[in-house]
Amino acid sequence: MPEPLEESLSIIVASQFSNIAAQTTLDLQGLITMMKANGMSDTAIKEALMNDLTTGGRLFGSFRNQVKNTVRSGIRIAGNNASMTRFKEEGIEEFVWVTVSKNPCPDCAARAGEVATMEYWENVGVPASGFSVCQGNCKCVFEALGYKGDTTIAR
């Protein structure tokens, strides 16, 4: 039976993929309708769509980027959840907000260096949770105050 965090991550990622597919379908239908309304033949429409698909054009390039970002976000969430589990096991109670980007968004920049409990962070918004201008693109992390355990990254 999946753990609650794994189950919620699965739901989040599945929902995001469903939204991406639905939006791409709507965009595709709208593009085809516009092409037909402008007098393009079915053959020309097919050729234009195949070109977009093979070159990563506006429609299918956006689809690929959204899928890639969803996978990246899922991996980040899984890693953060694993770290938080480890920190809880070690009794860590306070975390420092660390901006990783050279040019963080104003919301994250205001939090840089702030120390608080995880309960506080969960109430005001953790990195990549959507609270900030950068939303899911956030690269900020928490540094666990007092953590003396393994800090290596398994590769």
C-alpha positions in Angstrom: 0.0 0.0 0.0 1.5 3.4 -1.0 2.5 5.9 1.7 0.3 9.0 2.0 3.1 11.2 0.5 3.6 8.9 -2.4 -0.1 8.7 -3.0 -0.6 12.4 -3.0 2.4 12.9 -5.3 0.9 10.3 -7.7 -2.4 12.3 -7.6 -0.6 15.6 -8.2 1.4 14.3 -11.1 -1.5 12.5 -12.7 -3.7 15.6 -12.4 -1.0 17.8 -14.0 -0.6 15.3 -16.9 -4.4 15.3 -17.3 -4.5 19.1 -17.4 -1.6 19.2 -19.9 -3.3 16.8 -22.2 -6.7 18.6 -21.9 -5.1 22.0 -22.7 -3.1 20.6 -25.6 -6.3 19.0 -27.0 -8.1 22.3 -26.8 -5.2 24.2 -28.4 -5.0 21.6 -31.2 -8.7 21.9 -31.8 -8.6 25.7 -31.9 -5.6 25.7 -34.2 -7.2 23.3 -36.7 -10.5 25.3 -36.6 -8.5 28.5 -37.3 -6.6 26.9 -40.1 -9.8 25.6 -41.7 -11.5 29.0 -41.3 -8.5 30.6 -43.2 -9.0 28.1 -46.1 -6.2 25.6 -45.5 -6.7 22.2 -46.9 -6.7 19.1 -44.8 -3.3 18.1 -46.4 -1.8 21.5 -45.6 -3.1 21.3 -42.0 -1.7 17.8 -41.5 1.7 19.0 -42.9 1.7 22.0 -40.6 0.9 19.9 -37.6 3.5 17.3 -38.4 6.1 20.1 -38.9 5.1 21.5 -35.4 5.4 18.0 -33.9 8.8 17.2 -35.4 10.4 20.6 -34.8 8.9 21.2 -31.4 6.9 24.2 -32.6 4.5 26.3 -30.7 1.9 23.6 -30.0 3.9 20.4 -29.4 7.0 22.2 -28.1 4.8 23.7 -25.3 3.4 20.2 -24.7 6.9 18.7 -24.3 8.0 21.5 -22.0 5.0 21.1 -19.8 5.6 17.3 -19.5 9.3 17.8 -18.8 8.4 20.4 -16.1 5.9 18.1 -14.5 8.4 15.3 -14.3 11.0 17.6 -12.9 8.5 18.9 -10.4 7.5 15.4 -9.3 11.1 14.4 -8.8 11.8 17.6 -6.7 8.7 16.9 -4.6 9.7 13.3 -4.0 13.2 14.4 -3.0 11.9 17.1 -0.7 9.5 14.7 1.0 12.3 12.2 1.5 14.5 14.9 3.0 11.8 16.1 5.3 11.1 12.6 6.5 14.8 12.2 7.3 14.9 15.6 9.1 11.9 14.6 11.2 13.6 11.4 12.2 16.7 13.3 13.3 14.5 15.7 15.4 15.3 18.8 13.3 12.8 21.6 14.0 14.1 24.7 12.4 14.8 25.4 8.7 16.4 28.3 6.9 15.0 29.5 3.5 17.8 29.4 0.9 17.4 31.0 -2.5 19.3 29.1 -5.1 18.7 31.3 -8.1 21.0 34.3 -8.8 17.8 36.3 -9.4 15.1 35.0 -7.1 11.5 36.2 -7.4 10.5 39.0 -5.0 8.5 36.6 -2.8 11.5 34.2 -2.3 14.0 37.0 -2.0 12.0 38.4 0.9 12.3 35.0 2.7 16.0 34.4 2.0 17.7 33.6 5.3 14.5 33.4 7.3 14.5 30.7 10.0 11.2 29.0 11.1 9.7 25.7 11.9 8.3 23.4 9.2 4.8 24.0 10.6 5.3 27.7 9.9 6.6 27.2 6.4 3.8 24.8 5.5 1.3 27.5 6.6 2.9 30.3 4.6 4.1 28.3 1.6 7.1 26.1 1.0 9.4 26.3 -2.1 7.6 25.4 -5.4 4.2 25.2 -3.7 2.7 27.9 -5.8 2.5 30.7 -3.2 5.2 32.8 -5.0 5.6 34.6 -8.2 7.8 31.8 -9.5 5.2 29.2 -8.5 6.3 25.6 -9.5 9.5 26.9 -11.1 10.9 27.8 -7.6 14.4 26.4 -7.0 14.6 27.5 -3.4 15.4 24.9 -0.7 15.5 24.6 3.1 18.6 24.1 5.1 18.0 22.1 8.2 19.5 23.9 11.2 21.6 21.5 13.3 21.5 18.6 10.9 24.7 16.6 11.1 23.7 13.6 9.1 24.7 12.5 5.6 24.6 15.4 3.1 25.8 13.5 0.1 23.7 13.0 -2.9 23.4 9.4 -4.1 24.0 9.2 -7.9 
